[in-house]
Amino acid sequence: MPNYLEIVRLHEAGFSLRQIAKIVGSGRSTVTRTVNIAQEKDLSYEGLSQWSVKEIEELFRHSQKKQAITHYVMPNYEVLSKELVKPGVTMQLLWEEYAQTCRINGKIYYQLTQFKKYFNDYLNKTSFSHILKHKAGEQIQVDWAGTRPQWVDPTTGEIIKGELFVGTLPFSNYTYAQACVDQKSASWIDAHVNMFKFFNGVSTLLIPDNLRVGVTKHTKNELILNSTYEDMATYYQTIVVPTRVHRPKDKAAVEGHVKHLTTHLIARMRHYQCFSIQEYNHYLLIALAEFNAKPFQKKEGSRFSLFETFERETLKPLPHYPYEMCTFKDAKVYNNSHVTLNKHYYSVPYQYIGEKVTLKIYAEHLEVYHKQQLVCQHRTTGTRPGAYSTVEAHLPEESQHYGQWNSTRYLKWASRIGPNTHTVIAQLFAQGPEQQYYRRVHAILKMADTYSDQRLDKACHYALERSSQPNLALIKQLIEHPMTQINSNTLPPTEQSYLRGAAYYDKFNRKN
């Protein structure tokens, strides 16, 4: 038992706290608290010497116990636990903030070891120890379930089997599910978009399995994502981190929930006879709400309550509009300043002639990118094969001053073949922007390599007699068959025909 009276006497005699502790054989903290209590209550050695030993011990022991309890500021672990679930927040960081606040207010704080001990005691007591494994809003794990949903075709009575998409927030285990018609890219992307809407937010990370629909290549040194999947992730500002190959524990949360969902959702859905995938998903959402609201067996709360209390506010907000499905295709800009998609031609600024570009194809329009920079865009609705969608500003003002191939060169080439060929090519270029006709002109002139210059020029002669604006199909038909084998039934329809008498053809045959 500390000699409280002796401690007060030695302090009044001018001894230091260290010296007093050594003399009386008590800890320095005990000496410090005893001196502080005596000063706070304005007690002296002379006054205390009139007290009984029991009274002195009760005074200092009771005061020191009370002081020991209030001496350290106990952190508000209920508030801190909500902070700990947020991405990037650690116990170390929370302790540093707690200690800084205490220092500013002149309070004494627990050291890191005690801080963590009390924190872990609180988490274990309140069944929140799982937040040490996962951070709220940090990741969503996605996968296809093995058990397939099914519905009935109302017309044929056939049972149609679909695919079940599952997405889980591993912190709260809050889960989304959706039936899809297949596992193709369109269904995969649509399920993700609906999942983000269901969660009303997006996680920092997106953890899929190494499915071909999401991951093109995943090795130790290289990761290549499906272009559309990567584009969707970029739009929602989330990062796709596929699980390691042959590492199922990387996605244990969603694997476990697939099993639970199979039991809870698919089993319950057997009571519903659905006649469309839309009807199936309607009842699936009802069963899903019951699944998320079901109380935990070994801890307080439910998936939904944990999500609402801790996780919802940690998710990143959704963009103003949901992601629009698209596909990607590489293309090369032709020398006529166009690219082709589904046999239709779309103009690209002439500066990119000969360059490789990426076509980002939506339902009603396409965007052209060069080295990830948007170059131009076009509407794709109402287009037809063989036609052109041309923006005049995309074409060079004087094509003869740009590039190796242009109308001047094509016309010189045509002149070398023959006058009729030159006339046909000149008429084609006169119909509109010359760049639109480069490919057709090139195809016509290349026929001379197969059939000879004379035969091509003769075919162009006959084509000019049959049409004021001969096209590639007509010239090809005329050059492939000798004139003696051609009749009105074998030739393609024309806009206008010119009929000549037999004497004209006899004259022409005599010259040849």
VENWOPE-V71158 format. One record per residue. N is the residue number from 1. RES is the residue in one letter. SS is DSSP state (helix for helix, strand for strand, loop for the rest). PSI is psi as a letter, one per 20 degrees, with the letter a starting at -180 (* if undefined). D_CENTER is the distance of its C-alpha to the mean C-alpha in Angstrom with 2 decimals. Layout:
# VENWOPE-V71158
N | RES | SS | PSI | D_CENTER
N | RES | SS | PSI | D_CENTER
This chain:
# VENWOPE-V71158
1 | M | loop | p | 68.19
2 | P | loop | q | 67.80
3 | N | loop | n | 70.99
4 | Y | helix | g | 69.72
5 | L | helix | g | 73.15
6 | E | helix | h | 73.61
7 | I | helix | g | 70.16
8 | V | helix | h | 71.19
9 | R | helix | g | 74.56
10 | L | helix | h | 73.20
11 | H | helix | g | 70.66
12 | E | helix | h | 73.48
13 | A | loop | i | 75.49
14 | G | loop | j | 72.89
15 | F | loop | q | 71.16
16 | S | loop | r | 67.50
17 | L | helix | h | 64.91
18 | R | helix | g | 64.53
19 | Q | helix | g | 68.33
20 | I | helix | g | 68.61
21 | A | helix | h | 65.95
22 | K | helix | h | 67.88
23 | I | helix | g | 71.24
24 | V | helix | i | 70.34
25 | G | loop | k | 67.97
26 | S | loop | r | 64.98
27 | G | loop | q | 61.41
28 | R | helix | h | 60.74
29 | S | helix | h | 58.30
30 | T | helix | g | 61.08
31 | V | helix | g | 63.52
32 | T | helix | g | 61.09
33 | R | helix | h | 60.45
34 | T | helix | g | 64.21
35 | V | helix | g | 65.11
36 | N | helix | g | 62.41
37 | I | helix | g | 63.68
38 | A | helix | g | 67.27
39 | Q | helix | g | 66.40
40 | E | helix | h | 64.32
41 | K | loop | j | 67.24
42 | D | loop | l | 69.83
43 | L | loop | p | 71.69
44 | S | loop | r | 74.14
45 | Y | helix | h | 75.79
46 | E | helix | g | 79.10
47 | G | helix | g | 77.71
48 | L | helix | h | 75.77
49 | S | loop | i | 78.84
50 | Q | loop | i | 80.46
51 | W | loop | q | 77.71
52 | S | loop | r | 77.88
53 | V | helix | h | 75.65
54 | K | helix | g | 73.85
55 | E | helix | g | 73.11
56 | I | helix | g | 71.76
57 | E | helix | g | 69.48
58 | E | helix | h | 68.16
59 | L | helix | g | 67.42
60 | F | helix | h | 65.51
61 | R | helix | g | 63.84
62 | H | helix | g | 62.59
63 | S | helix | h | 61.45
64 | Q | helix | h | 59.68
65 | K | helix | g | 57.82
66 | K | helix | g | 56.74
67 | Q | helix | h | 55.77
68 | A | helix | h | 53.84
69 | I | helix | g | 51.73
70 | T | helix | i | 50.90
71 | H | helix | g | 50.97
72 | Y | strand | p | 47.28
73 | V | loop | o | 44.55
74 | M | loop | p | 42.53
75 | P | loop | q | 38.79
76 | N | loop | n | 37.21
77 | Y | helix | h | 35.10
78 | E | helix | g | 33.91
79 | V | helix | g | 32.19
80 | L | helix | h | 31.10
81 | S | helix | h | 29.47
82 | K | helix | h | 27.04
83 | E | helix | h | 26.28
84 | L | helix | h | 25.97
85 | V | loop | i | 23.02
86 | K | strand | q | 20.85
87 | P | loop | p | 18.62
88 | G | loop | i | 20.88
89 | V | loop | p | 24.06
90 | T | loop | r | 26.81
91 | M | helix | h | 30.41
92 | Q | helix | g | 31.65
93 | L | helix | g | 29.97
94 | L | helix | h | 31.26
95 | W | helix | g | 34.71
96 | E | helix | g | 34.82
97 | E | helix | g | 34.08
98 | Y | helix | g | 36.65
99 | A | helix | h | 39.24
100 | Q | helix | g | 38.80
101 | T | helix | g | 39.39
102 | C | helix | g | 42.50
103 | R | helix | g | 43.86
104 | I | helix | h | 43.56
105 | N | loop | j | 45.41
106 | G | loop | k | 48.02
107 | K | loop | r | 47.02
108 | I | strand | p | 47.00
109 | Y | loop | q | 43.76
110 | Y | loop | q | 43.05
111 | Q | loop | r | 42.15
112 | L | helix | g | 38.77
113 | T | helix | g | 40.25
114 | Q | helix | h | 41.73
115 | F | helix | g | 38.71
116 | K | helix | h | 36.47
117 | K | helix | g | 39.18
118 | Y | helix | h | 39.47
119 | F | helix | g | 35.70
120 | N | helix | h | 35.32
121 | D | helix | g | 38.33
122 | Y | helix | g | 36.72
123 | L | helix | g | 33.41
124 | N | helix | h | 35.32
125 | K | helix | h | 37.66
126 | T | loop | j | 34.98
127 | S | loop | k | 32.94
128 | F | loop | k | 29.90
129 | S | helix | i | 30.15
130 | H | helix | i | 26.74
131 | I | helix | i | 25.10
132 | L | helix | i | 26.40
133 | K | loop | h | 24.06
134 | H | loop | q | 20.78
135 | K | loop | q | 19.60
136 | A | strand | p | 18.69
137 | G | loop | j | 15.11
138 | E | loop | h | 14.22
139 | Q | strand | q | 12.32
140 | I | strand | p | 11.58
141 | Q | strand | p | 13.00
142 | V | strand | q | 12.57
143 | D | strand | r | 15.12
144 | W | strand | q | 17.58
145 | A | loop | q | 21.01
146 | G | loop | h | 24.12
147 | T | loop | p | 26.22
148 | R | loop | p | 25.68
149 | P | loop | r | 26.22
150 | Q | strand | q | 28.83
151 | W | strand | r | 30.41
152 | V | strand | p | 33.43
153 | D | loop | o | 33.75
154 | P | loop | i | 36.22
155 | T | loop | g | 37.88
156 | T | loop | i | 38.59
157 | G | loop | j | 38.30
158 | E | loop | q | 36.10
159 | I | strand | p | 33.80
160 | I | strand | p | 30.20
161 | K | strand | p | 27.88
162 | G | loop | b | 24.13
163 | E | strand | q | 21.28
164 | L | strand | o | 20.10
165 | F | strand | p | 16.46
166 | V | strand | p | 16.42
167 | G | strand | p | 14.08
168 | T | strand | p | 15.90
169 | L | strand | o | 15.97
170 | P | loop | h | 18.40
171 | F | loop | g | 20.18
172 | S | loop | i | 21.57
173 | N | loop | j | 20.92
174 | Y | strand | p | 19.87
175 | T | strand | q | 18.58
176 | Y | strand | q | 17.11
177 | A | strand | q | 18.29
178 | Q | strand | p | 18.35
179 | A | strand | p | 20.57
180 | C | strand | q | 19.33
181 | V | loop | h | 21.70
182 | D | loop | a | 20.30
183 | Q | loop | k | 17.62
184 | K | loop | r | 16.58
185 | S | helix | g | 13.27
186 | A | helix | g | 13.98
187 | S | helix | g | 14.77
188 | W | helix | g | 11.82
189 | I | helix | g | 9.33
190 | D | helix | g | 12.03
191 | A | helix | h | 12.38
192 | H | helix | g | 8.89
193 | V | helix | g | 9.53
194 | N | helix | h | 13.00
195 | M | helix | g | 12.24
196 | F | helix | h | 10.51
197 | K | helix | h | 13.58
198 | F | helix | g | 15.86
199 | F | helix | i | 14.95
200 | N | loop | k | 15.05
201 | G | loop | r | 12.47
202 | V | strand | p | 9.38
203 | S | loop | r | 10.15
204 | T | loop | g | 10.05
205 | L | strand | q | 9.19
206 | L | strand | o | 7.80
207 | I | strand | n | 10.83
208 | P | loop | r | 11.38
209 | D | loop | r | 14.67
210 | N | loop | l | 15.39
211 | L | loop | q | 15.21
212 | R | loop | h | 15.78
213 | V | loop | i | 13.37
214 | G | loop | h | 10.45
215 | V | strand | p | 12.44
216 | T | strand | g | 15.01
217 | K | strand | p | 16.95
218 | H | strand | o | 17.20
219 | T | loop | a | 20.46
220 | K | loop | h | 21.96
221 | N | loop | i | 21.58
222 | E | loop | p | 18.66
223 | L | strand | o | 15.07
224 | I | strand | o | 13.72
225 | L | strand | q | 10.50
226 | N | loop | p | 10.73
227 | S | helix | g | 10.25
228 | T | helix | g | 8.75
229 | Y | helix | g | 6.19
230 | E | helix | h | 5.44
231 | D | helix | g | 5.88
232 | M | helix | g | 3.80
233 | A | helix | g | 0.72
234 | T | helix | h | 4.46
235 | Y | helix | h | 5.70
236 | Y | loop | j | 5.17
237 | Q | loop | l | 6.19
238 | T | loop | r | 5.25
239 | I | strand | p | 6.45
240 | V | strand | p | 6.79
241 | V | loop | n | 10.59
242 | P | loop | q | 12.38
243 | T | loop | q | 15.80
244 | R | loop | q | 18.77
245 | V | loop | p | 20.68
246 | H | loop | k | 23.47
247 | R | loop | m | 22.48
248 | P | helix | h | 22.11
249 | K | helix | i | 22.77
250 | D | helix | h | 19.38
251 | K | helix | l | 18.10
252 | A | helix | h | 21.39
253 | A | helix | g | 20.29
254 | V | helix | h | 18.49
255 | E | helix | g | 21.27
256 | G | helix | h | 23.81
257 | H | helix | h | 22.34
258 | V | helix | g | 22.24
259 | K | helix | g | 25.95
260 | H | helix | g | 26.62
261 | L | helix | h | 24.81
262 | T | helix | g | 26.83
263 | T | helix | g | 29.92
264 | H | helix | g | 29.23
265 | L | helix | g | 27.26
266 | I | helix | g | 28.25
267 | A | helix | g | 31.80
268 | R | helix | h | 32.12
269 | M | helix | i | 30.70
270 | R | loop | i | 33.66
271 | H | loop | i | 35.82
272 | Y | loop | p | 34.02
273 | Q | loop | o | 34.85
274 | C | loop | q | 31.97
275 | F | loop | j | 32.44
276 | S | loop | r | 28.89
277 | I | helix | h | 25.32
278 | Q | helix | g | 25.00
279 | E | helix | h | 28.03
280 | Y | helix | g | 26.78
281 | N | helix | h | 23.52
282 | H | helix | g | 25.77
283 | Y | helix | h | 27.89
284 | L | helix | h | 25.05
285 | L | helix | h | 23.70
286 | I | helix | g | 27.28
287 | A | helix | h | 27.59
288 | L | helix | h | 24.23
289 | A | helix | g | 25.57
290 | E | helix | h | 28.69
291 | F | helix | g | 26.85
292 | N | helix | h | 24.91
293 | A | helix | i | 28.16
294 | K | loop | p | 30.32
295 | P | strand | q | 31.96
296 | F | loop | q | 31.41
297 | Q | loop | h | 34.46
298 | K | loop | j | 34.84
299 | K | loop | r | 33.57
300 | E | loop | q | 33.54
301 | G | loop | a | 31.00
302 | S | strand | r | 28.32
303 | R | helix | g | 24.58
304 | F | helix | g | 24.48
305 | S | helix | h | 26.86
306 | L | helix | g | 25.02
307 | F | helix | g | 21.74
308 | E | helix | g | 23.69
309 | T | helix | g | 25.78
310 | F | helix | h | 23.47
311 | E | helix | h | 19.77
312 | R | helix | g | 18.95
313 | E | helix | i | 19.76
314 | T | helix | i | 17.66
315 | L | loop | q | 14.26
316 | K | strand | q | 12.60
317 | P | loop | q | 13.49
318 | L | loop | q | 11.69
319 | P | loop | r | 11.78
320 | H | loop | h | 15.02
321 | Y | loop | q | 13.91
322 | P | loop | q | 11.50
323 | Y | loop | p | 9.18
324 | E | loop | p | 11.77
325 | M | loop | p | 11.79
326 | C | loop | r | 12.81
327 | T | strand | r | 14.16
328 | F | strand | q | 15.23
329 | K | strand | p | 18.82
330 | D | strand | q | 20.81
331 | A | strand | r | 24.11
332 | K | strand | p | 27.14
333 | V | loop | p | 28.87
334 | Y | loop | r | 32.38
335 | N | loop | i | 35.48
336 | N | loop | j | 35.67
337 | S | loop | k | 32.51
338 | H | strand | q | 30.56
339 | V | strand | r | 27.85
340 | T | strand | q | 28.07
341 | L | strand | p | 25.78
342 | N | loop | l | 27.48
343 | K | loop | j | 30.79
344 | H | strand | q | 30.31
345 | Y | strand | p | 30.48
346 | Y | strand | p | 28.40
347 | S | strand | q | 29.68
348 | V | loop | q | 28.05
349 | P | loop | p | 29.81
350 | Y | helix | i | 32.65
351 | Q | helix | i | 31.67
352 | Y | helix | j | 29.08
353 | I | loop | p | 31.68
354 | G | loop | i | 31.39
355 | E | loop | q | 27.92
356 | K | strand | p | 24.90
357 | V | strand | r | 22.09
358 | T | strand | p | 18.77
359 | L | strand | p | 18.74
360 | K | strand | o | 15.65
361 | I | strand | o | 17.14
362 | Y | loop | a | 16.65
363 | A | loop | h | 19.15
364 | E | loop | i | 21.58
365 | H | strand | r | 20.87
366 | L | strand | q | 19.65
367 | E | strand | q | 18.66
368 | V | strand | p | 20.22
369 | Y | strand | q | 18.80
370 | H | strand | o | 21.00
371 | K | loop | l | 19.62
372 | Q | loop | j | 16.35
373 | Q | strand | p | 18.66
374 | L | strand | p | 19.01
375 | V | strand | g | 22.56
376 | C | strand | r | 23.25
377 | Q | strand | q | 22.28
378 | H | strand | q | 24.40
379 | R | strand | q | 24.86
380 | T | loop | i | 25.02
381 | T | loop | q | 26.86
382 | G | loop | j | 30.57
383 | T | loop | r | 30.58
384 | R | loop | q | 32.87
385 | P | loop | q | 33.31
386 | G | loop | i | 35.49
387 | A | loop | r | 35.08
388 | Y | strand | q | 33.65
389 | S | strand | o | 31.39
390 | T | loop | p | 32.74
391 | V | loop | p | 32.42
392 | E | helix | h | 35.74
393 | A | helix | i | 34.34
394 | H | helix | i | 32.33
395 | L | loop | q | 35.68
396 | P | loop | q | 38.06
397 | E | loop | g | 41.14
398 | E | loop | n | 43.51
399 | S | helix | h | 42.01
400 | Q | helix | i | 45.15
401 | H | helix | j | 44.29
402 | Y | loop | p | 40.83
403 | G | loop | r | 39.92
404 | Q | loop | h | 42.10
405 | W | loop | p | 42.05
406 | N | loop | r | 43.26
407 | S | helix | h | 45.83
408 | T | helix | g | 48.71
409 | R | helix | g | 48.11
410 | Y | helix | h | 47.58
411 | L | helix | h | 50.80
412 | K | helix | g | 52.76
413 | W | helix | g | 51.54
414 | A | helix | h | 52.61
415 | S | helix | h | 56.02
416 | R | helix | h | 56.70
417 | I | helix | g | 56.20
418 | G | loop | r | 58.46
419 | P | helix | h | 59.20
420 | N | helix | h | 57.79
421 | T | helix | g | 54.49
422 | H | helix | g | 54.42
423 | T | helix | g | 55.13
424 | V | helix | g | 52.32
425 | I | helix | g | 49.76
426 | A | helix | h | 51.05
427 | Q | helix | h | 50.75
428 | L | helix | g | 47.11
429 | F | helix | h | 46.25
430 | A | loop | i | 48.23
431 | Q | loop | i | 46.08
432 | G | loop | a | 43.16
433 | P | loop | p | 40.84
434 | E | helix | h | 41.99
435 | Q | helix | h | 38.53
436 | Q | helix | i | 37.82
437 | Y | helix | j | 40.77
438 | Y | helix | g | 40.34
439 | R | helix | g | 38.96
440 | R | helix | g | 41.64
441 | V | helix | g | 44.38
442 | H | helix | g | 43.35
443 | A | helix | h | 43.46
444 | I | helix | g | 46.94
445 | L | helix | h | 48.39
446 | K | helix | i | 47.13
447 | M | helix | h | 49.31
448 | A | helix | h | 52.29
449 | D | helix | h | 51.20
450 | T | helix | h | 51.58
451 | Y | helix | i | 54.54
452 | S | loop | q | 56.38
453 | D | helix | g | 56.76
454 | Q | helix | g | 59.79
455 | R | helix | h | 58.18
456 | L | helix | g | 55.10
457 | D | helix | h | 57.36
458 | K | helix | g | 59.51
459 | A | helix | h | 56.51
460 | C | helix | h | 55.47
461 | H | helix | g | 59.09
462 | Y | helix | h | 59.05
463 | A | helix | h | 55.61
464 | L | helix | h | 57.02
465 | E | helix | h | 59.89
466 | R | helix | h | 57.66
467 | S | loop | q | 55.02
468 | S | loop | h | 54.85
469 | Q | loop | n | 51.24
470 | P | loop | q | 50.89
471 | N | loop | r | 47.46
472 | L | helix | g | 46.10
473 | A | helix | g | 46.71
474 | L | helix | g | 50.35
475 | I | helix | h | 51.09
476 | K | helix | h | 49.53
477 | Q | helix | h | 51.68
478 | L | helix | h | 54.79
479 | I | helix | h | 54.37
480 | E | helix | h | 53.63
481 | H | loop | p | 56.84
482 | P | loop | q | 60.34
483 | M | helix | h | 61.69
484 | T | helix | h | 64.35
485 | Q | helix | i | 61.75
486 | I | loop | p | 59.87
487 | N | loop | a | 60.82
488 | S | loop | h | 59.32
489 | N | loop | h | 57.56
490 | T | loop | h | 55.62
491 | L | loop | q | 54.45
492 | P | loop | q | 51.30
493 | P | loop | q | 51.93
494 | T | loop | r | 52.59
495 | E | loop | h | 52.80
496 | Q | loop | p | 56.49
497 | S | loop | q | 59.19
498 | Y | loop | o | 62.31
499 | L | loop | p | 65.25
500 | R | loop | q | 68.08
501 | G | loop | r | 71.44
502 | A | helix | h | 72.49
503 | A | helix | h | 74.62
504 | Y | helix | g | 71.58
505 | Y | helix | h | 69.97
506 | D | helix | g | 73.33
507 | K | helix | g | 73.65
508 | F | helix | h | 70.16
509 | N | helix | h | 70.89
510 | R | helix | h | 74.17
511 | K | helix | h | 72.42
512 | N | loop | * | 70.13
